[in-house]
Amino acid sequence: MNRVGRREPWWSGLRRLVLASSALVALPMLAAAQDATWTGPGTSMLDAANWSTGAVPTGTATFAGALPVVPTIVALTPLRLGEIRFAAGAGAYVVTLGTLGPPTSDGTLRLNGAGITDLSGQASFDLAAGLIVAEGQASLGSVRIASGTNTGLRREIDLQDNARGGTAGLVNVTLSLRGNASAERLTLFGELVARDNATLGDATINIIALNGTTRPSVVAGNASLGAARITIEDGPNNMLRVAQNATGGTAAVTVRGAGQFDLSLMTAPSFTIGSLAGDGRVLIGTHPRFGLIIDGPGGTFGGTFEGGTGTTAEQVIFQTGTYRLTGTSPFSGAYVVGNNGTLIVNGDISAGAQLLAGSGTTLRGTGTLPAAVVGGTLAPGDGGIGTLSVAGRLLYGTQAVTEIEVNPATSAADRINVSAVAVLAGGLQVTSLGAALPTNGQTFTILQASAVQNTYIAVADNLTFFDFTPVYTATQVDLVATQLPFAIPTVTNNVRNVTSQATALDTYTAAVATTPPSVAPPANAGVPQRNSDFDTVLTELLRIPTAAQATNALHSMTGEVYASFTTVGLEQLDRFRYAAFDAAGSCEGRGGEMRGRYCAWADAYYVSASLDGEGDLAGFDYTLGGIQGGVEMRVQPDAVVGFTVGYGEQRMRNFDFASRRLTGDALFAGVYGSYGVGPWQAVGLVGYTRFDVDGERDIAVGSIARQARSNFGADGVNAAVALRYRADLGGFRLEPEVLLAFTQYWQEGFTETGAGSLNLRVNGTDANSFVTGIGVRASTEFTVEGRMVRPFAVLRYEHDWLAGEKEDHRVNASFAAVPEAGSWTVFGQNRGRENLIGRLGVVGEFTSNVALFATAGGQLNSNGTEWGVGGGLRVTF
């Protein structure tokens, strides 16, 4: 046969031509491929007496059973089979095909059918010597082929044409692939030769030179490493040489110890693999233009890159993924970090001509770089503070970012040491590590060079209330820390409640600036008192990394919810007014449906409302529910006087900015009356309400989470008059109305509990509402089975002359245990000036003196909406 790497004699071609001609002449006389089972007891596969059919098989040769089989099978001349099968129960065979020599004398087992099938259950069979060729569509299947010990005697598995390796296991042999052969998923421990268009597929390849040989394994021509996992084992003779136009695919290559991955004979301009690992040698060689591209998830390589001409003609390119270099490489070409790639250099690659890291890249580590051009992120250190050295010039691009970590507890900082000039540009991102905070004026050295040119364009850090300012000298860049006030625009965003809260913290900080934390002066000494718990909270606030988080923390500290609840109190007072005005005179006979001197009524309601945040004030949701009743008496034919009482519950939730929950109970009592002259009717009401409110205010400052609890009372009064006109239009009645209503809500002062130094002392406050309104009620009547039914609709517009003044909804607050912080005003949202109210309802006569009613409606406010339902009864007697 034609051996890999050998020049065959001139007469061999002539000999094959003669043999081929003879075969064509004899072809019509050939029988179909013949199968046979090995019976022994001899050892020669060419001895017909050793086969069950009495003839050497040309199809499937089956080996089965332990006896009378001799375990060594020998063939000294080529043998062609369609398949060799080791059936169940077969013993451990040693196949000796003869010592490989000239094509006329080598021992060859040639398979062009199914290949090798091993069902024997043995770990492998032993190929002592010779050549197994799989050609055509043949496959090695799942066979395990070993050569016993690793000796210099050559054993070869040759895949040709479209043959496949299957899942075979090959140990101490040479695997040769030619044509379009594929190693598929086989495993090899030995030597490798791949040429033509062959591929290693998804194989696992361990390159080990057979004893007595120094020849390298070779992948050449247009062969591909595919997606193979290739390990070049430790040893000076263990080499994988990739040459010519071979491709790497997504192969994962590991080079160990003295093992070598040789690319010096490549003629293609680039070679790509999926990953590189180990601590061996990668030989780039010298080329007019060549790049080794590593494009995959990344990994660690502790070996060396070798070769190069001292220019950027040869390149090692780290594409996507994260790669860590820990070795010292003499490679004198260029290193390139591709877009979105990360290179961590903890070794020494300073022999390189240059390192190029473009936009979107990250460069980190504690090693030494060659002269570098950085367009992405440069971050000294690897998992902590460290120093990264540059042996040459460091040049930044305008989009570059330098990431520096500092440790205020030790004054340590990341550093970049540059042996030549450092030309600065781009941004600087500073990260403060640990629990300790910087002190004013604390200095960190972050860069040293023979000369420093230009400055960083922008500086950012991870502490909202600190600035790190670069200070430039001729050869050095330092960072100087400065603590900022709490009331800075990036945090307060011109939000009044946040601004006043932050200003209070600054007031405290200034007041105790000269009081050491360890000193606790007597309370009457006239010296500002430090509060250790409050200091802890402020320290945690100073650690917050972003302005948005700091804003949220300050929001959670404010008492805005208490100012906002005055709006809910006013709304509850309005509900009591609505119920009393709806009842006033309705039992006296406005529609003629009931007659009697006395009337009792009851009205239940439920309202769900949402108030939108406006400007810098928080929005929230609330519900109102309750029941109200009354008794009225007709004192004159056109005059009614009544008394009403009610109970209501208020729930405030879904507060913007921070979690708050307030729940209140309200008891109402009032007197009302109506007086009519012809179609005109006047209605009036005076009432008083007592509130009792419980609150919970969640506070979150960094890792500190607390809940402040409150309980307070409030009082409210209602006074309202309305003038109505009744107009009957056929079967309809229209009742236009004008309204004047004044409501006042007084909220008592209180002190929170449960939140330590963050408990608020909230002073008493009040909120007023003065409403003018105009509306109309439309109704009609009909009977159902002799009972009166009156559907009606109400539409009313109200204008609150005081609602536009945010100052009317405010409280004055202070930290109960921290008087040094002073006090501040907190504002709350109101419903707005304009309100449009609409309701639909129906009254139905149940008996001659009992009627039931139900309503549903909504209210559109300038700053929100309300939706509600109600129902009740009227009884005359």
N, C-alpha and C positions, 0 to 999 in steps of 0.2 A: 504493500500500500504506500501511498504518498505521505511521508512523515512530515510533521510541521517543522519548518526550518531546514529541511534537507533537500538538496538538488538531486532529483532522480536521474539515473543513467539514461543515455539517449535511446538505448534499446528497449527501455521499459514501455515507452509509448507504442513502439512497434509490436511488442509482445501483447499489450492490451488490445490493440487493433485486431490481431490474429485471433485472440480468445473471443473477442466480441463477435467476429465474423462466424466463428465456429458455433457460438451459442445461437446466433440467428438461424443458422442452417438446421440446428438440432431442435429449435423451439417447438415445432409441431409435434415432436415425439416426446416432449417432457410431460410427465404426469403432474397432477395437482400437488401442491405442497403437502408433504406427509408429516403427520405428527407421530411422536413416539415417547415412551416413558423409559427412563434410565433404569436398567436392572442390574448392571454390573456383571460379573464381579471385577471386570477389568477397570482400567483407569483412562483409557483413550476414548475420547468423544468421537473419534473417527472409526472406531471398531464397531461394525454393525452388530457384533455379538453382544454388545453391552446395552442394546436397545430392545424394547419389548416387541417391536415389529420385525426385528432382524435386519433393519436397515437404518442408516444414519438419517435422522429426521431433517426435513427442510422447512417444516412449518413450526409447530410448537414442540419444544423439548421440555418434558416434565420430569422433575425430580421429586420423588415422594417416598416416605418410609425410611427407616434407619438401616435396614438390612434387606438384601445382601449388598447394599451399596458401599463401595469403598469411598472414603471421604475426600480423596484427592482425584480430581478430574484433569486430564492433560490433553491438550490439542496442540500439535506442533505446526500445523498449517491452518490457513484461514478456514473458518467454518461460518456458513451463512444460515441464519435461522430467522423465522418470523417473530418468534417469542421464546424466551426461556422462562420457565415457570417453576418456582420452588413451592410445591403444594404443601398443604397442611401435613405436619408430621415429618417433613423432610429434615435431615440432619444438617449440621453445620458443614458446608462444603468449602473446600479450598480449590479454586479454579486456577490452574496454571496453563496459560495459553502459549507459553514459550517466550524466550527472551526477544525483546524487540530488536530487530536488525534490519537488513535490507528488505525491501517489499516482498521478495520471493521467499523469505524464510521466517517472517514474524508470525507469531500466533495471534490470530484475530477471531473474535466472536462478533459477527456483524448481524445487527438486528434491523429489520426494516418493516416490522409489523407492530404488534402491540408493545413490544419492548420487554422489560423484565417485571415479572409479577412475583412478589414474595409473600406467600401465605403460610410460611413454615413456622412462624412464631419465633425464629431465631433473631438475635439482635442484628446480625449481618452475615454475609458470606465473604470469604477471604479471597481476594484477587491477588494471587502470589506474584504473577507476572503476566504481561501481555496487554492486549488492547481490546476494549469493548467499544464497538461503534454502533451508535443509534442513528439511523438515517431515515429519510422520508418523513413520515409523520410519527415515527416511533417515540416512545416515552420511557424514561427510566422508572416511572410509577413511584411506588413507595419503598423501593428496595434500599437496603443498607449494604454498601460495599466498602470493605476495609481491606487494607493490604498487610494486616498483621502489624509488624513493626515498621517504623519509618527508616527504611534503608535506601541506599542509592539506586537499587534496582527499580527501573521505571515501570510504573503502572499507570495506564491512561484510560480515561473515559472520554470518548470523542462523540460530540453531538453535531450532526451535519444536517444540511438541508433545512427542514422545518421541525427537526426533532426537538423534544422538550425534556426538561429535567424532572418534571413532576414534583414530588416531595421527597425525592431520594436523599439519602445521607451518604456522603463520600468522605472517607478518612484515609489519609496518607496516599493519595493518588493525585494525578494531574487531570484536571478537567479542561477539555478543549472544546470550544464552540466555534463553528464556522457557518457560513451561509446565513440563513435566517433563524438559526437555532436560538432557543431561549432556555435559560437555566430555570425558569419558572420559580418555584418555591423550595428548591433543593438547598441542602446544607453541605458546605465543603470545608474540610480541613486539609489543605494541601496547596498545590500549585494551580495556576490558572493561565489559560491562553484563550483570548477571545478576539476574533478577527471578523472581517467582512461586515455584515449587518447584524451580527449576533447581539443579544442583549442578556444581561444578568437578571433581568426581571425583578422578582421580589425575593431573590435568594439571600441566604446568609453565607457569606464568604469569609473564611479565615485563612489568610495567606501565610503559609509555612513552607519554607524551602525544604524539599526532601533531602535526607542525609546524603552527603557526598556531592551535592549540587550547589552551584552558586548562581544559577540562571535566575533571572527575575521572572515573576509573573507579568504577563503582558496583556493589555487591552489596546488594540490598534485598529487601523482601517477606519471604518465607520461604526465600529461596535459601541455599545452604550452600557454604562453601569446601571441604567434603569433606576429602580427604586430599591436596589440591593442594600443590605447592611454589610459593610466590608470592614474587616479588622485585619490590619497588617501587624502580625505579632512581633514581639521583641526579638531581635536577632539581626546581626549584620547582613545575613544573606536573605532576609525576608524583605522583599521589595515588590511593590506593584508599580509597573511602569505603564503610564498612559501616554499614547503617542498618536501622531498624525491627526486625523479628524475625529477621533473618538469623542464621545459626549458623556457627561456625568449624570444627566437626569436629576433625580432627587435623592441620589444615593447618600447614605450616612456612612462617612469614612472615619475610622478610628486608627490612629498610628501609635504604636506602643514602643517605648524604649528606643532601641537601635533600628527599629523598622523604618522603611523609607517609602514615601509616596512620591514617585518621580514623574514630574510633568515637563522635564527639560527637553523632550523630543516632540513636543506638541507643535503642529504646524497651523492649527486653527487659532484664531485671534483670542479665543476665550474658552474657558472650561468651567462648567457650573456643577456644583454638588449641593446636596441638601443640608449637610452639616459636617463639621470637622471636630474630632475630639482626640484625646490621648496626649502623650508626651513625646512622640517620635519626631521624625524629620520630614518636612515637606520641601522637595527640591523644585524650585521654580525655574532655575536655569537662567539663561540670557536669551532674550528675544528682541526683535525689532518692535514688536507690539504684542503683548499677551496679558490676559487678566484671569486670575483664579477667582471665580465668583462663588461665594458661600451664601446660599439663599434658602433659608429655612427657619425653624423656630429658634435656633441659636444653640449655645453650649459653651463648654470650657475647653480650651486647647492650651496645654502646658509645654508643647514642643517648640520646634524652631522652624521658621521659614528661612530658606537659603537661596542664594542666587541674586540676580539683579545686576544692573550696570551703573547704579548710582544716579539714575534718572527716573522719570515717571513712565518709561516704556513698559516696564513690568509692574503689575499691580496685583495686590491682594484686596479683593473687594468684599466687604461685609454688607450684604444687601439688607433684607428684612430680618427681624429677630434680634436677640440679645446675645452677644458673643463676649467671652471673657478670655483674655490672653494673660498667661502667667509665666511664660518662658522668656528667655533672652534670645532674640533672633538676629542673625547677621545679615538678613535680607536688606539689600540696599536700594530696592525699588520703592514704590509708593504704596501706602495703605489708604484705602478709600472706604468711607462709611456711606452706604446708600441711603436713599430717602426712607425714613421711618425705621432705620436700623439703629442699634445701640451697641457701642464698643466699649468694653471695660478693660483697661490696660493696667494690670497689676504687675506686669513684667517689664522688660526693657526692649523696646523696638526702635530705639533712637538711631540705629544704623540706617534706617530708612531715609530715602531722599526727601520725603514729605508725607504728611498725613492730611487728607482732604475730608472734611465732614460738612456736608451741605445742609441746606434747610431741611428741617424735620428730623434731623439726626440727634443722637445723644452720645456724648463722649464723657466717660467717667473713669475712675480708678486712682491707684496710688503708685503707679509705675512711671516710666519715662517715655515720652513721645519724641519723635523727630520734629522738625519745624512743622508747624500746623496752621492750617486755614480753617476756621470754625464758622459755619453759617447757622448751626443749630444750637443745641444746649451743651454747655461745658460745665461739668459738675465734679469737682475733685472729691475723692473718697469713694468708698465702696461699702455702703451700709453703715456709714458713720463718718466722723470727721477725719479727713486725710489730706495729704499733700500730693499733688500731681505736678510732675516736672516736664518741661519742654526743652529739649536740647536744640535750640535754634530760635527762630523768630516765631512769635504768636501773633496771628492776624485775625481779627474778628470781622464778620460781616455785619451789616446793619440790622439783620433780623436775628442775630445771635442772642442767646440768653446765658448768662453766667449764674449758676445756682451755687450759693454759698450757705453752709450750715455753721452756726455759731453756738457755743455753749456758755451762757452767762455765768454759770457756776464756776467754771474753770478758766474763763477768758480764752478758751481754745476756739479755733476757727479753721475751716477749710482754707487751703492756700494753694496758689499756683506759683511755682518757681520757674522763671523763664531765663535761659542763659543769654539770650540776646534781647532785642527790643520787643516790647508788647504794645501793639497798636489796638487800642480799645474802641469798642462800638457796641451797639445793641443794649439790651437791658440787663439789670442786675436783680436777682431774686434772692432775698435773704430769709433763711428759716432759722428761728431760734429753737434750740432743742432743750428738753428737760423742763422741770417744774420751775426752776429759778428764772426770775425776770431780770432783764438788763438794768443796770443803774445808770443814772444820768452821767454822760461823759465816758462810759465804758468803751474801750477801744479794742478793735480786732484787726490784725493785719491779714489781708486776704490775697495780696499779690506782690511779688518782688521780681524785678527784671533789671537788666543792665540799663534800660531806659524805658520810660512809660510815656506814650503819646496818646493824645485825645482823652476822652472820658466816656463813661457809660451814659447812654441816652436817658434811661429811666431806671428808677429804683423802686422796688416793691418788697414787702416783707409779710410775715404771717402773724404779726401782732398789730392789731388795729390801733392801739393807743401808744405805739412807739414808732419812731423814725430811725432808720439807720442811714446816716449821711456819709457818702464816700469823701475821703480827704486824700487828695493826690499830691505826691511829691515827685521828684525827678525819677526815682527808682522804686516807688512803693505806693500801694493803695491801702488805706485803712478805712474801717467803718467805725463811726462814732454814734452811740445810741443816745436817743433823747426821748423822754417820756412826754406825751402830749396830753392836753386836757381831755376830759370826758366829753365835753360839749364841743365837738369838732363837726364841721358841716357834713363830712362824709357819713357820720353816724346819725346826727340829728335830722338831716334832710329837711330842715325848716319845719319840722313837726313840733308844735308848741309844747305838747305834753312831754315828748322825749327831750326837748331842749331844756325845759325847766327841771326835769328829773336829773339830767346830766349836769346841769349847773349846780344843783344841790350837792352832787358828789364832789364837784370841784370846790365848792364852798367848804365842805368838810376837809378835803385834802389840804387846802390852803390854811385852814384854821389849826390843824394839828401838825403842820409841816415841821415845826420846831419841837414837837413833843415826841421823844423817842418811844418806840413801841413798848419798851420795857418799863416805862415810867407811868405810874398811875397817881397823879397829883390829887390831893384832897379836892372834893367837889367844890368847896368854897374858897379854893386858892386863887381863883380867877384865871387859871390856866386851862386852855381847851383840853377836854378829855378825849383820849383815844378809846374807841370801842373795838376790842379784839375781834369780835365776831364780824363787825362791819368791815374791819381791815381785811379779814379773810375773804369776804364777798368781793371787795374791790380788787384784791389780788387775782381772784378768779376771773373777774371782768377784764382785767388787763391781759389775761392770757388768751382771750377770745381772738381767733385768727382773722375773721372777716368783719367788715363794717356792717353787713346785713345781720350777722349773728349778734353783734353788739347792739344794734338797733332793737332786735327782738328781745334781748335781755333787758334793756331799759324799758321797753314797753311793758314787760311783765312786772316791773317794779312799780309802775305808776298806779294811781288810784282812779284812773279814768272811768272805770266801771261804776263808781259811786256817783260821779257827776251824770253819767248817762242814765242811771236808774231814776233820776228825777223825771225824765221823760216818760218812763213806764208808769210812775206814780200819777202824773197828769192824765195819762190815757185811762187809767183805772177810774179816776174821778169823772172823766167824760162818760164812761160806761154807766155809772150811777145816774148821771144827768139824763142820758138817752132813755133809760128805762122809765124814770119818773115822768119825763115829758110825754113819752108814748102813752102812759097810763092816765095822765091828767085829763079828766073829763070824759074819757072814753066809755066809762060805765054809766055816766049821767044820761046818756041818750043822744049823743051827737048824731048818730045815724038812726036813732029811733028803735034800735034792736032790743034795748033793755030799758026797763023803767024800775025805779026804786030809789029810796033815799040813801041807802048805803051800798058800798061796793068794796069788795076785796079782790086783790089781784096778785099774781105771782109770775115772775119772769126769770127764766134761766138762759144763760148765754155762754158761748165759747168763741174766743177770737184768737187767731194765729196771725202774727204780724212779723214783718221784716223791715228793719230800718237800715238804709244804705249808709255806708261811710261817705262822708263828704269832705273834700279837702284833706285835712290832716287828722280828722276824727274817725273813730272806729265805728263800723256798723255792727249790728247784732240782731238776733231774733228774740221775740218774746211771745208769751201767750197770756191771755186773760180769761179767766173763767169764774163764774159766780152765779148767785141766785139773789133775787131782790123781790120784795113784796111790799104791799101797802094796803091801807084802808082809807077810804075817802067818804065824805058825807056831803050831801047837798044841803047847804044851809039856806039857800034861796033858790028860786026856780032857775036862775042863770048863774049860780055861784056854787063852787065845790071847793072844799078844803080837805087835804089828805096828809097822811103821815106814812113814811116809807122807811124801811130798814133793808140792809143788804149785806151780803158777805161775798168777798172776791179774793181770788188767788192770782198772784203774778209770778211768772217764771221767766227769767232772763237767761239766755244761753247763746252759744255760737258767737261769742264776742271776737271781733277781729283782733289780730296781733297776739293775743294771749288767752289762755283758758280761764274763764270766769263763770261762776254760777251764782245767781241771786234768786231767792224765793221769798215772796212776801205774802202776808195775809192782810186783808183790809176789812174793817167793820164800818158800815155807813148808816147814818140816820139823818133824816131830813123831813121838812114839811114843804108842801106844795099846794097850789090852788089854781083855779081857773075861774074866769068871769066872762060872761058873754053878753053882748048887746046886739041883737039881731044876728046878722051873719058874721059879726066880729067876735073874736074870742082872744082873751089875754091869758097867758100861762106864766106862772112864776115858781121858782124853786130856791130854797136855801138848805144846804146840807153840810154835814161834818163827817170826816172819815179818819179813822185811826189805823195806822199801818204798823206791822211788825215784820222785820226783814232779817233773813239769815243769808250770809254770803260766804263764798269760798273763792279765793284768788290764788291761782297757781303761779309760782315764781320760779323761773329757770335762769340761772346765771352760770354758764359753763357747765361744770359737773355738779353744781349746787342746785338742788331742787327742794322747794319748800312750799307750804300751803298756809296762807294767811286766812284766818276765819274771823267773821264779824257778825255782830247782831246789833241792830239799831231800830229805833222807832221813828215814825213820821206822822204828821198831821196834815189834813187837807180840808179845804172848804170849797163849796160850790155856791155860786149865786148866778141865776140866769132868769131872763124874761124872754118871752116870745109873743108875737102878735100874729094871729091867724085870721084868715078870711075864708068863709065857706061859700062856694058857688056851685049850685046844682045845674047841670047841663044835661037835660034829658035823663038818661039812666046812669049818668056819671056824676061824680062829685070831684071838684078840684078845690084844694085847700092850700093856697100859697101862704108862705110864712116868712117872717123876718125874725132874727135872733140876736140877742146880746148875752154873752156868758163870760163870767170871770171865775178863774180857778187859781187857787194858790196852794202850793205844796211846801211844807216845812220839814226838812230832814234833820234829825238830831245828830249831834256829834258823837263819836265813838272811837275806841281804840281796838285795833285788831289783836289777835293772839295767834300763836303757833308758828310764827316765821322768824323768831329771834329778833335780830336788829333790823330786819326788813318790815316789821310790823308798822303800819301807818297809824298815826293819830289824825283823824279826819274831823274837821270842824263842821258845825252845823251849817246848813245852807237852805236856800229856798228857791223855788222856781214858779213863775207865774205864766198864766195864759189868759189873754183877752181876745175873745172870738166874736166876730160879727158874721152873720150868715144869712143866706136867703135860699129858700127851697120851696118845693111843692109836693103835696101828697095827692095822688089820684086814686079813686076807688070806685067800685060799682057793687051792685047787690043782685043776687038772684037766689032762688029757693031750690032746694033739693029735698024731695019728699017732705015738703012743708017746713024745712029748716033753712034759715037764712045762711048764706055764704057770701062773704065780702072779700074778694081779692083786692090788694092795694099795692101801690108802688110809691117809693119815696126817692126823691133826688134833691140833694142839698149841697150848696157850696159854702165853705167856711174859710175865713181868713183870720189867722192868728197874728195879731199885731205885735206880739212879743217873741214869737218863735224864731224870727230871723236873728235875734240877738244871742249869739253863742254864749256871751257872758252870763246870761240868765241861767244856764245849765253848767254850773261850776261848783267845785268845792276847794277848800284850802286844806292842804295836807302837809305832814311832816313825818319824819321817822321818830317814832315814840321814844326810842332809847338813844337817839343820836341828835341831840339838840344842836350840835355844831354844824349840822347840814342845813339848818334853817328850815323855812317853810316855802311852799310854792303853790301856785294855783293850777288846778287840773280842770280841763274843759271836757264836756260831754256832748254827744250828738242829740239833736232834737228832731221832731218830725217835719219841720219846715213850715212855712207860712201858709201855703195853699193846700186845701183839702177838699176833695170831691167825694161825697158819700152817696151810695146807692143801695136800696134795699127792695126786695120783693117779699110780700107776705100774704097771708090769708087768715081771715077770722071766720070761724064756723060756729053757729049756734048749736049747742049740745042739748040744752033744755031751754025752757022759756027764760031762765035767769042765769044760765051757765054758758059761757062761750070759750072755745079753745082757739089759740092762734099759733102760728109758726112764721119765722122770718129767716131769710138768708140774704147776705149782702157783702159789700166790700167797701173799702175806703182807699182812695189813691191820694197819698201825701206827697209833698215835694220831695221828701227823702225816703219814701218807702211805701209799703202797701199793707193793708189789713183785710182779712177775710173772716167772716164769722157766721154763726147760725144761732138761732134762739127760738124759744117757744114758751108758752105758759097758758094761763087761764084767767078769766074774769067771772066774778060771781056778784050778782046784785041781790039785795034783799031789803 
